[in-house]
Amino acid sequence: MSELIDRFRLDRAHGAHVVMTFLVLAYGLVNLFFGEVVPAGGGLGWDGVVYASIVRNLWTMISHGQMTGYYAQRLLPSVIVRGMLIVSGAEFTNGNIIRAFDLYNLTLLLFATIIWKRIADSLELSIASRWVGFGGIFVNFLIAKQVMYAPVSTDVTAMVISMLLLLFYLQRRPFALLFTMVAGSFVWQITGLCGALLMVFMHARFSESEISGSNVRSSAKRKFKRAALFLWMVLITICVFAYIALPHMLSPEQLESEGGHKLERLIAGLPSLIAVVVAVAVLLGSIRLIGSVASKLAEIPPGALALAVAGVLIPHIIVRSISNPGLPNANSFSQVLEWVVFPLNGEGKFLMPLVTLSVFWGPALLLMIIVWDQVCVELRRLGPGAMAIVGLNMPLALVTEPRYVIGAWPFVITALVLALQKRKRRNSFPYAFLALSVASAQFWLPMNLRPWTGADVDGLLEFPKQLLFMHYGPWMSWSSYLIQLAVVLLSAAWLRGTLLIDEKS
């Protein structure tokens, strides 16, 4: 009996993870019976209207050429929900589809807590690190609020797929990884590419000397960081003045042209673009490490390469066979690439990626920035596969739709907790992280304070719709932006104050 009690103690890994699972279950059940539902689309949301149509008319859409390539790569959750409704004998009403997605998402989230335990066990994380990782993955606006408020989506499935990719990469299970990347290619478009990178680098790891980088003294590193930060602040200042001066440099016709709008967006987004370029450079570490990655490419086992190619080709062939290539796609690769350089929020809202990512993903995002060099060391330690996933997704953060980085989130959270585990922290750290996590998750915030008026796409910059869209850069109003920017900066300062100075950084 005492052994059984010991297993469920909170200072033991098993007991801590039982509590995590219980918290997800309890909140999910409360939301299931008492939670709000987004008014748009009759409760289905925006993209949810299409997902509901797939639930109802899957075979008709395929046979009549109504399936686009974009939604063909996101149809798996709708197919599963369709099966749930058919097995239960329920009609394909909006209410039944919403409730089925609720149950499906809650089941996946409970499964995700098990995956997180497996990941934590494989890395032998401390109890505190397991809780920080739980907070980063589960206690954020996406998981704790949005997927409960607008459940007809692919977001929970995408998160679970990303966690499974990480788990099977760490466990070096190629066939499980292959199955996950094929299934995930019908949830999140870049899953196949991510899975292929993990497959070919599954057994590749760097030496400790390659991971640590150069032998530059700590004092020199700190001076370099301060100099880089100063130059970046100078860049922001220049861009702000350039943006203010733009109306005086261009004619009204030029300013209102497509080229004028693109120039505005480029200037507003340039500091964030440079920051991401520098962050990727820090991730790569050194020329020596890049050369090591190149040498490992030449050592890829033929079997791993064959599985990687199969994992990409199989979904591609299926998507081509069930979709109509003549139909336009919602977000093409070229369109997303353009948004990276010319972000949609270019009306002078500088540092929008920082704001929208922080309010969406919570304090874990700020911690990553604060200890980014140490996070990069841990990513290198996880191998070139994990590095590649994070590097591939980082430019997507510039689009300012924070959902775009779901594919890398479990990887970077894992690297963060590994870095924090080796970092000295003040006693105030758990309280700051908990308070900011609960505040940013906003599961406590009533969204439907008053009825939504107008069409679903109207009034997004006004309340009450802004309560949802203030988390998304393209639709964040000026008042929401300014308030949240101040909150983000103050939160970063608070978190930074809870970390003791690391003499090795």
ABEGO torsion letter per residue (X at the ends): XAAAAAAABAABAAAAAAAAAAAAAAAAAAAAAABBBBABGGGAEAAAAAAAAAAAAAAAAAAAGABBAAAAAAAAAAAAAAAAAAAAGBBBBAAAAAAAAAAAAAAAAAAAAAAAAAAAAAAGBBAAAAAAAAAAAABBAAAAAAAAABABBAAAAAAAAAAAAAAAAAAGBAAAAAAAAAAAAAABAAAAAAAAAAAAAAABBBBAAAAAEBABBAAAAAAAAAAAAAAAAAAAAAAAAAAAAAAAABBAAAAABAAAAAAAAAAAAAAAAAAAAAAAAAAAGBAAAAAAAAAAAAABBAAAAAAAAAAAAAAAAAAAAABBAABBBABBAAAAAAAAABBAAAAGBBGAAAAAAAAAAEAAAAAAAAAAAAAAAAAAAAEAAAAAAAAAAAAAAAAGBAAAAAAAAAAAAAAAAAAAAABBBBAAAAAAAAAAAAAAAGAABBABABBBBEBAABGAABOAAAAAAAABAAABBAAAAAAAAAAAAAAAAAAAAABBBBAAX
